[in-house]
Amino acid sequence: MEVSSMRDLAICYTPGVAEVCEAIAQDPAQARRYTGAGNTVAVITDGTAVLGLGDIGPQASLPVMEGKAQLFQQFAGLNSFPIVLDTQDVDEIVDTVVRIAPSFAAINLEDIAAPRCFDIERRLDERLNIPVMHDDQHGTAVVIYAALRNAARVLGRTLADLRVVISGAGAAGIACVDMLLDAGIRDIIVLDSQGPIHADRVGLSPVKQSLAARTNPRNIHTTVDDALRDADTFIGLSRGHITEEQVLLMSEAPILFSLANPTPEIEPEVARRHGGVVATGRSDMPNQINNVLAFPGIFRGAIDAGATRITRPMLLAASEAIASLIDAPTAHNIVPQALDPRVAPAVAKAVADAV
């Protein structure tokens, strides 16, 4: 609205807004209808786990948050506000977000290092009545599962029968485990810098203890080679390296998702030579696992449905919606392109229906 007269000024400032303020004071839910809060997402970080750059601090992370805000607008029509916090204290982060939450319809947590990100997301979920999602965890897991569903279709394999090795026990790795378990995959082994995570390993953090209790059913506790032997699927979410000799230990024509960017865990030439289906995190190769396929639609659907939190069934629905957009998957086409305009609306509808 252009302010070109005193009447315009009165409507947009005072006393015109008083009636709206009084309506919201009587019924706070009306803020979603009469203010921008109903269509605005906060993109929040402490700058501790930015892209492949690591802990670069809040100010240096601001360009990433601004870019994320643009993606929300382009793909989901959501306004978004980038916020960087100059603290790594969990209590301070949670209290700050709670205090600013009335200005927003949802909270997108971004680039916060594990394990603090798990505690922050959980506590915000408990204290807020709007959706909260750490995209590095759940957005990644949603797209990975969508890709895995279609990769299994290409190779004629049953998801529940897959033997999966995940390299990386950080935010994305743990969320991926949760997603695959929810989908019925049981034989999952997670690798960290010390090798396979298993229930008998000493010195595990509480997060990894929980992970060990839910994975590695065959109790592989020796080497990476033993974990990879006869595995159907490798999902790389770390900066580790898998050699050609180790890939050859896997089953014939394995599913190889080497998602570290810009340097995949498995060299692209090796992956192409031995993999049945190959995916990466890079935009210059087929089958890019890109979170932009997930988060705009997830938030759009959750907000439109009036959801107070983002649940696992909503995330599974998002993943299935992404996968279903590929009618006839091939080895080089298991997920939609990042700019496919069908994705966000399809994901939003699936998420809203799952609320």
N, C-alpha and C positions, 0 to 999 in steps of 0.2 A: 504494500500500500504506500502510495506516495503522499507525504504530508505537505499539502499545498494551501491549506486554509486553517483557521483557528478551530473550525469544526473537526477537521481531520486530526488535529493535535489533541483535541478533547477526547476523541474516540480512542486514539492509540495510547494516550497517556493518562490524563485526568480531566474531568471525573469519570470519563467513559469506562475505564477498566474496573472501577469500584464494584460494579454489579457482578462482574466475573469473579473478582476476588471474594466477594461475599458468598457466591455460589460454591466456590471451592472450599471456603472455610466451613460451610455447612456439610459438604460432601467431598472429601479430598479426592475421591475417585474421579471427580469431574475434571481434574487437572489433565487427565489423558485426553479429554475432549476439547478443552478450551485453551490449552497451552502446547508449546512445542515439545514438552516432556514426553508426550505420548508417542512421539516418533523419533526420539533421539537416543542414541547409544553412547555411553562413555567408553572410550578405548584407553585402558589404563595399564601402565607399566612402571616398574622400578629400574628398568634398563639393565637387568642382570643377565639376560640370556637372549641377546638380540641376534636374530638370523644366524649366520656363522661367525659373528663377531664376538659373542660372549658378553662379559660384564663391561659395558662401555659407559654406564652411567645414564642418568635420566635425560640430560640435555642432548647427548649424542644420539639417544634413541628416538628423539622427537620426530625426525623425518619419517621413521617407520610408522609411527602412530598416525601421522598426518596422511601418509599413503593409505593406511588401512581405512581411515575415515573417508577418503575418496572412493574406495572400493565399496564401502557400505552404501554410499549415495548412488553410485553408478549401477550396481547390481540389484539393490533391494529398495532403493528410494528412501533409505533411512538417513536422517541427519546424524552426524557423529561428531564427537568432540574429543580430541586427543588430550590426554592428561598424563604427565610424567611426574612421579613422586620421588622426592629427594630423601628417601629412607629405604632401608632394607629390613626394618623391624616389622615383624608380622602384625603385632598389635597396632602399631601406628598406621600401617597400610589399611588394615581392616576398619579401624575407627574412622580414618579419613574417607574411605569409600562410603561407609554407612552415612556419614554426615552430608555428603554431596549427592547421595542417591535420589533424593526427591526431585532433582532436576532431570532425571533420566527414566527411560522405559526399560532399559536393560544395561548390564555391565559386561563388557568384553575385556577380560584380562589377557594381557599379551606380554610375551618375552620376560616372564618371571621365572627365575631358576628353581629347579627342584632341589630339595623336597618342600621348600617353603610354599610353592605354588599350590600344592595339594591342600595344605592347611588353610591358606588364604581363601581358596575357592569354597572349601567346606564351611568355613565360618561365615562367609558372606551369604552362602545359601541359607544358613540357619537364621541369619539376622535380617535378611531383606525379603520383601514380597514381590520382587521383580526377577526376571531371569538373569543368571550369572553364568558365564562360561569362559574357561581358559582355553582359548582357541588352539594354542600349541598342543594341548592334550587332545581335545575332543574333535576339533576340526580335522586334524591329521588322521585320527583313527577312523572317522567317518569316511574319508576319501579312500584310505587304504582298504577298508572292508569292501567298499563298492568295487574297487579295482580287483580285489581278490575273488569276489563272487564271479566276475566276468572272466577272469583268468582261469578259474576252475572250469567254467563252461567251455572255454576254448579248448582246454586239454581233456575234457570229458572226465573230470575228477569230482568226487563228492566232498563238499566242504568239511563235513564232520570227520572224514577219514584222513584229512591232511595232517602231515607232521610239519610243524612250523617252528622255525628258529628266528627269534627276534634279537637283533644286536642293538643294545641300548636299553638301560633301565631308568631312563629319565622320564620327563613328563609325557612325551609322545609314546614311548615304549610301554609304559604302564597303562595308559589309556587304550592303546592298541590291544593289550592283553585283555582288558575288560571287555572291549568290543567283540573280540573273537570268541571269548568264553560265552558271552551272551548269545552269540550266533551258533553255538553248539560245537565249536572246535575245542578239543580237549588236549591234544598232544602238542603242547607249546613249551619250548625251552627258551629262556631269556639269558642272554649273555651280557656281562658287564666287563670291565677291564681286567677282572680276575678269572674270567671264564664262566661256565654255566652256574646259574643261581639255583641252589637246591636246599632242601630243608635241613640237611646236616651241616651246612657250611657255617662256620663260626664267624662272629663279627659283623653279621648283617644288620643294617639299619632296620628300624621298625617297618618302613615302607617295603624294603626288600624281603623282610621276614614274611610279610603278608603276600608278597609276590611268590615267594618260594612255596607257600602253603597251597597256592592255587595253580601252580604250573609244574612242569617237569615230572609227569606221572611215572616215567620210567627211571627216574632218579639218576640221570646222567650227571655225574659229578667229577669227571676227570678233565677232559680237554675240549677245546672248541671243535677239533676234528671229530671227536666222538659225538658231539651234539649235532654236527652237520651230516654225519653218516646216515644215508638213506632218507634224509629229510626231503620233503616235497617243495618246501617254500622257505625262502630267506627274505626277511624284512629288515633292512638296514636303517637304523635311526640313531647312528652314532658316527664318530669319526674313525672307527676301526677300519681294518683292511682284511679282506678275504682273498686268498690267493687262488690261482687257477687250480692248483692241486686240491685245495679244499672244496672248491665247487665240484670237482670230479668225484668227490665222496658222496655227493647227494644223489637222489634218484635221477633216473633219465629224464631229460627235458624239464628241469625244475622251474618253479616260479621264482624269479629273482627281482625283488624290489630293493634296489640300492638307492636310498633316498638322500644320502648326504650330499650337500650342495656347496661348492661346485665340484667336489671330488667324490664320486660315489665309492662305497665300500668295495665294490667289485668293479674292476676296470671295464668300461663299456665294451671293448672288443672281446674280452673274456665272457662277459654276460651274453652278448649276442651269439658267441660261438657255441655256448652250452645251454643257454636258457630256452625253455619252451615259450615263456612269456616274460618279458623284461619291462620294468618300469623304473623311472628315476624321478628325482626332484627337479630336473633341469628342463627349461623351456625349449631347448634346442634338440630334444630327443623325443621319440614317441612315448605315449603313456605317461605324461607328467602328472605326478601326484601333487595337486595344488589345492591348498585350503580354500581358495576363492570359490571352489565348487561347493563348499559346504557352508561357511559361516554366514554369508549374506542371507541365504534362504532360511537357515536355522533361526536366526534372530527375527527375520521378517515373520515367519510362521508363528513363533512363540509370542511375539508382541501382538500380532493380529488376533490370536486366540485368547489373549489375556492370561497367558500362563504366568505362574509365579516362580517357576523354576524350569530348567531344562533337564529332562529325565532321560534315562537310558532307552526306553522305548521310542522317544522322540528322535534320539540320535540314530537308532537302528532304522527308523522310518526314513530319515534323511539319506542314509547310506543306500537303502534299497531304491529310493527314488532316483538317485544319481545313476546307479547301475542300470536301472530299467530304461534309461534314455538311450542306451546302446542296444538296438534291436538284434543285431547280429554281430556280436563281438568277434574280433580277430586278434591275433597275436600283437598287432600294432594298433589296436583300437579297443581298449577295454574301459576307458572313461571318456566322458565328453571333453571337448576342448574348453580351456579356461574361459573363453569369451562366448561360449554357447549361450544364447539368450534364453533357452528353455530351462536352464538348470535352476536358477534361483526361484522362479515361480513353482516349479515342480517340487523342489525341496520344501518351500514354504507351505504348500498345500499338505504335503505328507506330514510335516511337523505339526501343523495346526490340527490335522485329523487325529494325530496321536496324543494330543493333550488330554 
